[in-house]
C-alpha cells in the first residue's frame, strides 16, 4: 500500500525499514508520506539472473491475502499519487520471444483440481458485450481473464473463481455476477507456453484480524457457488430464449403461411413469459429498477453479494432465502423445459410439414 503526500514535492527519505514478515521495504519521507516497495521477493528472483536467461520462466508468486479492495489510487496531484497493489494473486512470467501458440495460466487447488484458466487468446464473447451490472465494490481490471503475452507481464487474477454468465444489456440493481473468493489455503499456478509447462505454488491467507475458521470459509464458499451456478443457469437460459425468439420473429416477418405465423407468435409469447419471470426485461438504464421490480436472477445476484460481503459463514436466513429463490427459479425452468420439449417440438413439426426450415435449438 502507499499513503501519499499532500502536494507534489521532492522530499528526502528520512527512514528505511524492512518488514520481515511481509518481505517489504518501507520508506518514510519526513512524516509527509510513506511508501512500500511491494513484492520484494520478485527482485530476489530477478537478481539471481538465471530466470531471465530461460526462454520462458514463471516466477514464484508471493502470498495473497483474501480481502477486498486493492488498486486504489490517491493524491491530489498526479506526481504525488501512489498506486496500491491490486488485490489477489499477481502472476509474473518472463518470455524471450513471442509464443508460437496460446499462452495459458491454469490455477489449481491443493489437490490439483483445476479451478480457473486464462489464455492469451482473446476469445470473442458477443453474448457478453455491453453487459452492464450495478454493484458495490471495485471490479477486477478489464482483461483479467486473458493472459498477456509480453515479456515480464503481470497478471492480476485476484483470488476469485469464474463469474456467473452475463448477457447483452443486463442491468442489475445491487447485484453481482462476480465469482466467489477462494478459501484460504495453498494453490498452484501452471504456465504453459509452446507445449511446455511450469508450475509454482502460492498461498492465499486470511485476513490476520479475523477468527473465521476453515469450516466457516468452506460453508460460505459452498453457498456462494450454489448461488452463482443457479444464476448462471438462469442467464444461460435467457440467452437461449432470446436466440429462439429471434428465429421465431423471422417466421413472423417472412413466412406467408398464416398458420405458421400464428404458431410462431403463440410460441414466442410462452418463451417471453418465462423470460419475464427470470429477468426484468424493461430495464434499459441503471436507474430503471427503481420503477420496475427486480426478478429472480437479480435477487440471486444480490444474495450472492450478501454472502460474499464478509468473511463469515452464511446465516441460516441467507440459506433459507436461497432455497426459496431456487424453488421459484426451478418452477420457471420446468416451464421452459416443457416449452422446449413439447411446444417447440410441435412447432418444428409444423414448419417441416410446410417445407420450411425448423428452429435451430441452442
C-alpha positions in Angstrom: 0.0 0.0 0.0 1.0 3.6 -0.3 0.0 6.7 1.7 0.7 9.7 -0.4 2.0 13.2 0.1 -0.5 16.1 0.1 1.4 18.1 -2.6 3.8 17.3 -5.4 7.3 17.8 -4.0 10.7 16.2 -3.9 11.3 15.4 -0.2 14.2 13.5 1.3 13.9 9.9 2.5 14.4 10.0 6.3 14.0 6.4 7.2 14.1 2.9 5.8 12.6 -0.2 7.4 12.4 -3.8 6.3 9.2 -5.6 7.2 10.4 -9.1 7.8 7.0 -10.9 7.9 5.8 -9.5 4.5 9.3 -9.1 2.9 8.6 -5.4 2.0 10.8 -2.3 2.1 9.1 0.7 3.8 10.3 4.2 3.0 9.4 7.3 5.1 9.6 10.9 3.9 9.6 13.4 6.9 6.3 12.2 8.1 4.6 13.6 5.0 4.1 10.1 3.4 5.4 6.6 3.5 5.8 4.2 0.7 6.1 0.4 0.5 8.0 -1.5 -2.2 5.7 -4.4 -2.8 6.8 -7.9 -4.0 10.5 -7.5 -3.0 10.9 -11.3 -3.3 10.4 -10.9 -7.0 13.5 -8.8 -7.2 15.4 -11.5 -5.4 14.3 -13.9 -8.2 15.3 -11.5 -10.9 18.6 -10.7 -9.3 19.5 -14.4 -9.4 19.9 -13.9 -13.2 19.1 -17.5 -14.1 15.4 -16.7 -14.5 15.9 -14.2 -17.3 18.2 -16.5 -19.2 15.4 -19.0 -19.7 13.3 -18.8 -22.8 10.3 -18.9 -20.5 10.2 -18.5 -16.7 7.3 -18.5 -14.2 8.2 -16.6 -11.1 7.1 -17.9 -7.7 4.1 -15.7 -6.7 4.1 -14.1 -3.3 1.3 -15.0 -0.8 -2.0 -13.2 -1.4 -4.5 -12.1 1.3 -8.2 -12.9 0.9 -9.7 -9.5 1.3 -11.5 -6.8 -0.7 -10.1 -3.6 -2.1 -6.7 -3.1 -3.7 -5.6 -0.9 -6.6 -6.7 2.4 -5.0 -5.0 5.5 -6.4 -4.9 8.6 -4.3 -3.4 12.0 -4.1 -4.4 15.5 -5.3 -1.7 15.6 -7.9 -0.6 13.0 -10.4 3.1 13.4 -9.4 2.2 12.7 -5.7 -0.2 9.9 -6.3 0.5 6.4 -5.1 -0.8 3.2 -6.6 -1.8 0.4 -4.2 -1.1 -3.1 -5.4 -4.1 -5.0 -6.8 -6.0 -7.3 -4.6 -5.3 -11.0 -5.1 -2.5 -13.0 -6.6 -0.3 -11.3 -9.1 1.5 -13.7 -11.5 4.8 -12.7 -13.2 6.4 -14.6 -16.0 9.2 -13.8 -18.5 9.2 -14.6 -22.2 12.2 -14.2 -24.5 10.1 -14.4 -27.7 6.5 -14.1 -28.7 4.8 -17.5 -28.1 4.1 -19.6 -31.2 0.8 -20.8 -29.7 -1.6 -19.7 -27.0 -0.1 -18.9 -23.6 -2.3 -20.3 -20.8 -2.3 -19.9 -17.0 -4.2 -22.6 -15.0 -5.0 -22.3 -11.3 -5.4 -25.4 -9.3 -6.3 -26.1 -5.7 -4.2 -28.1 -3.3 -5.5 -31.4 -4.7 -4.6 -30.5 -8.2 -8.2 -29.7 -9.3 -8.4 -27.0 -12.0 -10.4 -24.1 -10.7 -9.7 -21.4 -13.3 -8.0 -21.0 -16.6 -7.0 -17.9 -18.6 -5.5 -17.6 -22.1 -3.6 -15.2 -24.2 -6.1 -15.9 -27.0 -8.6 -13.1 -26.7 -11.9 -15.1 -27.1 -14.7 -13.2 -28.7 -17.7 -13.1 -26.4 -20.5 -11.5 -28.5 -23.1 -12.6 -25.9 -21.4 -10.7 -23.2 -20.6 -7.4 -25.0 -22.1 -4.3 -23.5 -23.4 -6.3 -20.5 -24.0 -4.0 -17.6 -24.4 -4.5 -13.9 -24.7 -2.3 -10.9 -22.9 -3.4 -7.8 -20.9 -2.3 -4.9 -17.2 -2.5 -4.6 -14.3 -2.5 -7.0 -14.3 -4.6 -10.1 -11.3 -6.6 -11.4 -9.5 -4.7 -14.2 -10.5 -5.3 -17.8 -8.8 -8.2 -19.4 -8.3 -10.1 -16.2 -9.4 -13.3 -17.9 -6.9 -13.0 -20.7 -3.2 -13.8 -20.1 -0.9 -11.2 -21.6 2.0 -12.5 -23.7 4.5 -9.6 -23.4 7.8 -10.1 -21.6 7.6 -9.8 -17.8 3.9 -9.2 -17.8 2.0 -9.3 -14.5 -1.5 -10.8 -14.4 -3.9 -9.9 -11.7 -6.2 -12.9 -11.3 -7.4 -12.0 -7.9 -8.5 -14.8 -5.6 -11.8 -15.4 -7.3 -13.5 -18.3 -9.1 -15.1 -17.7 -12.5 -18.0 -15.3 -12.7 -21.6 -16.2 -13.5 -22.8 -15.8 -17.1 -23.8 -12.3 -18.3 -25.8 -11.3 -21.4 -26.1 -8.2 -23.5 -27.8 -5.2 -21.9 -28.1 -7.0 -18.5 -28.8 -4.4 -15.8 -28.9 -5.5 -12.1 -29.8 -3.4 -9.1 -27.3 -4.0 -6.2 -26.4 -7.4 -7.7 -23.2 -9.1 -8.7 -22.1 -11.9 -11.1 -18.6 -11.9 -9.7 -17.3 -15.4 -8.9 -16.8 -16.2 -5.2 -13.5 -15.8 -3.4 -11.5 -18.9 -2.9 -10.9 -20.1 0.7 -7.6 -19.5 2.3 -5.1 -22.3 1.5 -2.4 -23.4 -0.8 -2.9 -23.1 -4.6 -0.8 -23.7 -7.7 -0.4 -21.8 -11.0 0.7 -23.6 -14.1 2.1 -21.7 -17.1 2.0 -23.4 -20.5 3.9 -21.9 -23.4 4.6 -23.7 -26.7 3.5 -27.0 -25.2 5.8 -26.8 -22.2 4.6 -26.2 -18.6 6.0 -24.8 -15.4 4.2 -24.8 -12.0 4.6 -22.7 -8.9 2.7 -22.8 -5.6 1.4 -19.8 -3.6 -0.7 -19.3 -0.6 -3.9 -17.4 -0.1 -4.0 -16.2 3.5 -7.0 -15.0 5.5 -7.1 -11.5 7.0 -5.0 -11.9 10.2 -7.5 -9.8 12.1 -10.2 -12.4 11.6 -11.2 -15.5 13.7 -13.0 -17.2 10.8 -12.5 -21.0 10.8 -11.7 -23.1 7.7 -15.2 -24.7 8.2 -16.9 -21.3 8.1 -14.9 -20.3 5.0 -15.9 -23.6 3.4 -19.6 -23.2 4.2 -19.6 -19.7 2.7 -18.0 -20.9 -0.5 -20.4 -23.8 -0.8 -23.4 -21.5 -0.7 -21.8 -18.9 -2.9 -21.1 -21.5 -5.6 -24.7 -22.7 -5.4 -26.0 -19.2 -6.0 -23.5 -18.5 -8.8 -24.4 -21.7 -10.6 -28.1 -21.1 -10.3 -27.6 -17.6 -11.6 -25.5 -18.9 -14.5 -28.3 -21.4 -15.3 -30.9 -18.6 -15.5 -28.7 -16.3 -17.6 -27.7 -19.1 -20.0 -31.4 -19.9 -20.5 -32.2 -16.3 -21.1 -29.6 -16.3 -23.9 -31.2 -19.4 -25.3 -34.7 -17.9 -25.1 -33.6 -14.8 -26.9 -31.9 -16.8 -29.6 -35.0 -18.9 -30.3 -37.4 -15.9 -30.1 -35.2 -14.1 -32.7 -35.7 -17.1 -35.0 -39.4 -17.0 -34.4 -39.5 -13.3 -35.3 -38.1 -14.4 -38.7 -41.1 -16.7 -39.3 -43.5 -13.9 -38.3 -41.8 -11.4 -40.6 -41.1 -13.5 -43.7 -43.4 -16.6 -43.8 -46.7 -16.2 -45.7 -48.3 -19.3 -44.2 -50.7 -17.7 -41.6 -50.9 -21.0 -39.6 -47.1 -20.9 -39.1 -47.1 -17.2 -38.3 -49.8 -17.7 -35.6 -48.0 -20.6 -34.1 -44.7 -18.6 -34.0 -46.5 -15.8 -32.2 -48.0 -18.1 -29.6 -44.7 -19.9 -29.0 -42.8 -16.6 -28.7 -45.3 -15.5 -26.1 -44.6 -18.6 -24.0 -40.9 -18.0 -24.1 -41.4 -14.4 -23.2 -43.5 -15.2 -20.1 -40.6 -17.4 -18.8 -38.0 -14.8 -19.5 -40.0 -12.0 -17.8 -40.3 -14.2 -14.7 -36.5 -14.7 -14.7 -35.3 -11.2 -15.6 -36.7 -7.6 -15.6 -36.8 -7.1 -19.3 -38.0 -3.5 -19.0 -34.6 -2.4 -17.7 -32.9 -0.1 -20.2 -30.8 2.1 -17.9 -29.2 1.7 -14.5 -32.0 3.5 -12.7 -34.8 1.6 -14.3 -35.1 -0.9 -11.4 -36.4 1.9 -9.3 -39.6 1.7 -11.4 -39.7 -1.9 -12.4 -39.4 -4.7 -9.7 -36.4 -6.9 -10.0 -36.8 -10.6 -10.9 -35.3 -13.9 -9.9 -31.8 -13.5 -11.4 -31.3 -10.1 -9.8 -32.5 -11.4 -6.5 -30.0 -14.2 -6.7 -27.2 -11.7 -7.8 -28.0 -9.6 -4.8 -27.9 -12.6 -2.5 -24.5 -13.6 -3.8 -23.2 -10.1 -2.9 -24.7 -10.5 0.6 -23.0 -13.9 1.1 -19.7 -12.5 -0.2 -19.9 -9.2 1.8 -17.9 -10.5 4.8 -15.6 -13.4 5.7 -18.1 -15.3 7.8 -20.2 -18.4 7.5 -23.6 -17.6 5.9 -26.5 -17.1 8.2 -29.4 -19.5 8.4 -31.7 -16.9 7.0 -29.4 -16.5 3.9 -29.7 -20.2 3.2 -33.5 -20.1 3.6 -33.7 -17.2 1.1 -31.6 -19.1 -1.4 -33.8 -22.2 -1.0 -36.9 -20.0 -1.7 -35.4 -18.3 -4.7 -34.1 -21.6 -6.1 -37.5 -23.1 -5.7 -39.2 -20.3 -7.6 -36.5 -20.5 -10.2 -37.0 -24.2 -10.7 -40.7 -23.7 -11.4 -39.8 -21.4 -14.2 -37.1 -23.7 -15.5 -39.5 -26.6 -15.6 -41.9 -24.4 -17.6 -39.1 -23.6 -20.0 -38.2 -27.3 -20.3 -41.8 -28.1 -21.1 -42.0 -25.4 -23.8 -38.7 -26.6 -25.3 -39.7 -30.3 -25.3 -43.3 -30.1 -26.3 -44.3 -26.7 -27.8 -41.1 -26.1 -29.7 -41.0 -29.7 -31.0 -44.7 -29.3 -32.2 -43.8 -26.0 -33.9 -40.8 -27.6 -35.7 -43.0 -30.5 -36.9 -45.5 -27.9 -38.3 -42.9 -25.9 -40.2 -41.2 -29.0 -41.6 -44.6 -30.2 -42.9 -44.8 -26.8 -44.6 -41.4 -27.4 -46.1 -39.9 -24.6 -44.0 -36.6 -24.9 -42.1 -37.1 -25.6 -38.4 -35.9 -23.6 -35.4 -32.3 -24.5 -34.5 -32.1 -25.1 -30.8 -29.1 -23.6 -28.9 
